[in-house]
């Protein structure tokens, strides 16, 4: 938010709330699933490293695995940000949905 839009740090939470307005549950589920998938990959590769008999490989390997898998969560949230921003652009371009006949 701060880098992509040049927003000030104190205004970024308000802007985030504005982007998520009306779709909190899908956004929360997406962020949760992105975190779970990132952790599953990290834990799976960590378990594979546990099979290696050398003692120096385990701590070094776990560090490398975390360095490689942590950006996955960041990429997922960046994709979510741009999707929400595109949705907001569609909303403002077309205006609010008109109410149908009741």
C-alpha positions as a Markdown table, in Angstrom:
| # | Residue | x | y | z |
|---|---|---|---|---|
| 1 | Unk | 0.0 | 0.0 | 0.0 |
| 2 | Unk | 2.7 | 2.5 | 1.0 |
| 3 | Unk | 4.9 | 1.7 | -1.9 |
| 4 | Unk | 2.3 | 1.0 | -4.6 |
| 5 | Unk | 0.2 | 4.0 | -3.9 |
| 6 | Unk | 2.6 | 6.3 | -2.2 |
| 7 | Unk | 0.3 | 6.5 | 0.8 |
| 8 | Unk | 1.6 | 7.7 | 4.2 |
| 9 | Unk | 2.1 | 5.0 | 6.8 |
| 10 | Unk | -0.7 | 6.3 | 9.0 |
| 11 | Unk | -3.2 | 6.4 | 6.1 |
| 12 | Unk | -2.4 | 2.9 | 4.8 |
| 13 | Unk | -4.7 | 1.0 | 7.2 |
| 14 | Unk | -7.6 | 3.2 | 6.3 |
| 15 | Unk | -6.9 | 2.7 | 2.6 |
| 16 | Unk | -6.7 | -1.1 | 3.2 |
| 17 | Unk | -10.0 | -1.0 | 4.9 |
| 18 | Unk | -11.5 | 0.9 | 2.0 |
| 19 | Unk | -10.2 | -1.7 | -0.5 |
| 20 | Unk | -11.5 | -4.7 | 1.5 |
| 21 | Unk | -14.9 | -3.1 | 2.3 |
| 22 | Unk | -17.7 | -5.4 | 1.2 |
| 23 | Unk | -15.5 | -8.5 | 0.8 |
| 24 | Unk | -13.8 | -9.1 | 4.2 |
| 25 | Unk | -14.6 | -12.8 | 4.4 |
| 26 | Unk | -13.2 | -13.8 | 0.9 |
| 27 | Unk | -10.1 | -11.7 | 1.6 |
| 28 | Unk | -9.6 | -13.2 | 5.0 |
| 29 | Unk | -10.0 | -16.7 | 3.6 |
| 30 | Unk | -7.5 | -15.9 | 0.8 |
| 31 | Unk | -4.9 | -14.6 | 3.1 |
| 32 | Unk | -5.4 | -17.5 | 5.5 |
| 33 | Unk | -5.1 | -20.1 | 2.7 |
| 34 | Unk | -2.0 | -18.3 | 1.3 |
| 35 | Unk | -0.4 | -18.5 | 4.7 |
| 36 | Unk | -1.3 | -22.2 | 5.1 |
| 37 | Unk | 0.0 | -23.2 | 1.7 |
| 38 | Unk | 3.3 | -21.3 | 2.3 |
| 39 | Unk | 3.7 | -23.1 | 5.7 |
| 40 | Unk | 2.8 | -26.5 | 4.3 |
| 41 | Unk | 5.5 | -26.1 | 1.6 |
| 42 | Unk | 8.0 | -25.0 | 4.2 |
| 43 | Unk | 7.2 | -27.8 | 6.6 |
| 44 | Unk | 7.2 | -30.5 | 3.9 |
| 45 | Unk | 10.7 | -29.5 | 2.6 |
| 46 | Unk | 11.9 | -29.2 | 6.2 |
| 47 | Unk | 10.7 | -32.7 | 6.8 |
| 48 | Unk | 12.6 | -33.8 | 3.8 |
| 49 | Unk | 15.7 | -32.1 | 5.1 |
| 50 | Unk | 15.3 | -34.1 | 8.4 |
| 51 | Unk | 16.0 | -37.2 | 6.4 |
| 52 | Unk | 19.5 | -36.0 | 5.5 |
| 53 | Unk | 22.0 | -37.5 | 8.0 |
| 54 | Unk | 24.4 | -34.5 | 8.2 |
| 55 | Unk | 23.8 | -32.2 | 11.2 |
| 56 | Unk | 24.9 | -29.0 | 9.5 |
| 57 | Unk | 22.4 | -29.4 | 6.7 |
| 58 | Unk | 19.3 | -29.3 | 9.0 |
| 59 | Unk | 19.6 | -25.7 | 10.3 |
| 60 | Unk | 21.1 | -24.3 | 7.1 |
| 61 | Unk | 18.5 | -26.1 | 5.0 |
| 62 | Unk | 15.6 | -24.9 | 7.1 |
| 63 | Unk | 16.9 | -21.3 | 6.8 |
| 64 | Unk | 17.1 | -21.7 | 3.0 |
| 65 | Unk | 13.6 | -23.2 | 2.8 |
| 66 | Unk | 12.2 | -20.3 | 4.8 |
| 67 | Unk | 14.0 | -17.7 | 2.6 |
| 68 | Unk | 12.5 | -19.4 | -0.5 |
| 69 | Unk | 9.0 | -19.9 | 0.8 |
| 70 | Unk | 8.4 | -16.7 | 2.7 |
| 71 | Unk | 8.0 | -14.6 | -0.5 |
| 72 | Unk | 5.1 | -16.8 | -1.6 |
| 73 | Unk | 2.9 | -15.2 | 1.1 |
| 74 | Unk | 4.1 | -11.8 | 0.1 |
| 75 | Unk | 3.4 | -12.5 | -3.6 |
| 76 | Unk | -0.1 | -13.8 | -2.8 |
| 77 | Unk | -1.0 | -10.6 | -0.8 |
| 78 | Unk | 0.4 | -8.4 | -3.6 |
| 79 | Unk | -1.8 | -10.3 | -6.2 |
| 80 | Unk | -4.8 | -9.8 | -3.8 |
| 81 | Unk | -4.0 | -6.1 | -3.5 |
| 82 | Unk | -4.0 | -5.5 | -7.2 |
| 83 | Unk | -7.1 | -7.6 | -7.7 |
| 84 | Unk | -8.9 | -5.5 | -5.1 |
| 85 | Unk | -7.6 | -2.3 | -6.7 |
| 86 | Unk | -8.9 | -3.4 | -10.1 |
| 87 | Unk | -12.3 | -4.3 | -8.6 |
| 88 | Unk | -12.4 | -0.9 | -7.0 |
| 89 | Unk | -11.6 | 0.7 | -10.4 |
| 90 | Unk | -14.4 | -1.2 | -12.0 |
| 91 | Unk | -16.8 | -0.1 | -9.3 |
| 92 | Unk | -15.9 | 3.6 | -9.6 |
| 93 | Unk | -16.0 | 3.4 | -13.4 |
| 94 | Unk | -19.4 | 1.8 | -13.7 |
| 95 | Unk | -20.8 | 3.4 | -10.6 |
| 96 | Unk | -22.8 | 1.6 | -7.9 |
| 97 | Unk | -25.0 | -1.3 | -9.0 |
| 98 | Unk | -28.4 | -0.1 | -9.8 |
| 99 | Unk | -31.3 | -1.6 | -7.9 |
| 100 | Unk | -33.6 | -3.7 | -10.0 |
| 101 | Unk | -37.4 | -3.6 | -9.9 |
| 102 | Unk | -38.8 | -4.8 | -6.6 |
